[in-house]
């Protein structure tokens, strides 16, 4: 993302929610990548041209992507 002038910030609440929803005691982290693709990657792709940064947060037990035109900071 940095090479294309984009930045992303993912806060702890979002990380916790992504790992909670993407991890299964039975199957482990097998579905984590798919969950990240659905909840983070695809929404960012849809907003890619309209923003220079993205903030990934958790709100009401859902992942929320906020596009920014400033620079988001990577934790």
C-alpha positions in Angstrom: 0.0 0.0 0.0 2.8 2.4 0.9 4.3 2.2 -2.7 1.0 3.4 -4.0 0.7 6.3 -1.5 -1.9 4.6 0.7 -1.9 3.9 4.4 -3.9 1.7 6.7 -4.5 1.9 10.5 -6.0 -1.2 12.2 -6.9 -0.7 15.8 -6.9 -3.3 18.6 -10.7 -3.7 18.7 -10.7 -4.6 15.0 -7.9 -7.0 15.4 -9.6 -8.7 18.3 -12.9 -8.9 16.4 -11.2 -10.3 13.2 -9.4 -13.0 15.2 -12.4 -13.9 17.2 -14.6 -14.3 14.2 -11.9 -15.9 12.0 -10.7 -18.5 14.5 -12.4 -21.7 15.3 -11.3 -24.1 18.1 -12.1 -27.0 15.7 -10.4 -25.7 12.5 -7.9 -23.1 13.9 -7.2 -20.1 11.8 -8.2 -21.7 8.5 -11.0 -19.2 7.9 -9.1 -16.1 9.1 -7.8 -15.2 5.7 -11.2 -15.5 4.2 -12.7 -13.4 7.0 -10.1 -10.7 6.5 -10.7 -10.7 2.7 -14.4 -10.3 3.2 -14.4 -7.7 6.0 -11.2 -5.7 5.2 -9.7 -6.3 1.8 -12.8 -6.2 -0.4 -14.3 -3.0 1.2 -10.9 -1.3 0.9 -10.6 -2.4 -2.8 -14.0 -0.8 -3.4 -12.9 2.5 -1.9 -9.3 2.4 -3.3 -9.5 5.3 -5.7 -11.4 7.7 -3.5 -9.1 7.7 -0.5 -5.4 7.8 0.5 -5.8 6.0 3.8 -8.1 3.6 5.6 -8.9 3.1 9.2 -10.1 -0.3 10.3 -12.2 -0.3 13.4 -14.8 -2.4 15.2 -18.2 -1.0 15.9 -21.3 -2.9 17.2 -19.5 -6.2 16.7 -18.8 -5.4 13.0 -15.7 -4.3 11.1 -16.0 -0.7 9.9 -13.7 0.7 7.2 -13.3 4.5 7.2 -11.6 6.1 4.2 -9.4 9.1 4.9 -7.7 11.6 2.7 -5.0 12.3 5.2 -2.5 9.7 6.2 -3.4 6.9 8.5 -0.7 5.5 10.6 0.2 1.9 10.7 0.5 0.6 14.3 
